[in-house]
Amino acid sequence: MSASGARSLRRIGSAALPVGVAALDGLVVNAVQAGPVLWGALAAAGALVLRRRQPELALAAGIPGLYLGHLAFAPLIALYFLAAHRRSAVPGAVGAVLVALAQFLPVPIGDLTLLRLDHDTVLDTLDSCAFGAGAFVLGRSARQRRERLREITESREREHRLLERHTLATERARLAREMHDVVAHKVSLISLQAGVIQVAESDAPAVREAAGTIRELSVDTLTELQHLLGVLRADGGNTRDLAPQPRIADLGRLAEESALPVELHLGDLPGPLPEAVERAAYRTVQEALTNVRKHAPGACAEVRVGLVAGRLRVEVRNAAPDEAAAPPGLPVGGMGLVGLRERAHLLGGSFASARLPGGGFLVRADFPARTSGPG
C-alpha cells in the first residue's frame, strides 16, 4: 500500500472510531433493544461526525442520551472537542455544566424533590462534576499543547530564517572585503601607471592631462573603497579578515593540515583566475573538509579542482564515517553550505550538495573560469 493510501486509511479510522465507540456504547446500554433511547443514542453517535466543525451540535445531540440512558461516550467526546476547538473556554465550560447536570438530574426530573442532602447525594454531585470537568480539562489541555507546539515550531522557523539571513549577510560582507583587496590593488596599479605616463610624456600635454585625470579618478575610487571598508568594519567585520586570502595554490597545505586522509587532484588551469574565484574555491574545500570532520569522523575525502566545460569545478567527496572513530564534538551551525551557495551565486556560479549511496556526501561548486589579466 502506498504512503498516501495508508494516510487516507488512518484519517478514515480516526474519524470513524469515536462514532463507532459511541454507537457501541448505545447498543450495550440498551441491550440492542429498539426504542426511543436506542435511536437517540445512535443519533448522538452519528452527530459526532460534526465534532470538529460544529461540536456544539454534537454535544446538544449527546446530552439527552446521557440524561435518559446514561450514554457516556457521545456527550463526553463532543465536550472534549468543544473545549479543544474553540478559542474561548466559555462554550466548553457551559457544556461541562450541562453534562454534569444531565449526569446528576434524576429521571424523571420530577423526582428531584426526593433528593436529600446525604452522603449518597454528595457523592453523586462530585461524580457528576468530575464527569463534566474531566472532558473539559482534557480538551483545554490538548488545545494549549497544540498551540504551544505551533508556537515552538514558528519560533524555530523564525530563528532559522534569521540565522540564514545572518549567514548570507556575513558571506556577502566577507566577499565584499575580499573584492576590496582585489580592486584596491588594481586601482593602485592604474594610479601608478598614470603617474609614470605623466612623467614620461612631458612633451604631450593632452596625454599628461588624460593621465592626470586617470590618476585623480583612481585616488577617488580608492577613497570610496576605504569608506566602504569602514562601513563593513562598523557592521561587524573583523579586521583580521582583511589579511591576504588563500588561493588554489594553498589547497595542498590545507589538505595537509586538515587532519584527514585527503586525496587532492589539481587539474591544469589555463592561467591565473580571478582572485575572488580562487578564494571561493579555497573556501569551498575548506568548509567541505570541516564538515567531514564534524559529520563523518574517520572518513577519507577526495578533492578535485579543475576545468569542466569551461568552468572551474570544485568537488569534494567523502566516504561514510568510521563507526570506530570518536566524534570530535565540534559545534554544528548548519549554515556553512548556505554560505557556500550564496558565494557561488554571487560570483555567477552554481552549487550543489547531496548524500551519496553508502553514507558519503558530495559538495560541488562551479565558478566562471575567465582568466585574469596581468598584475
Disulfide bonds with the S-S distance in Angstrom:
none
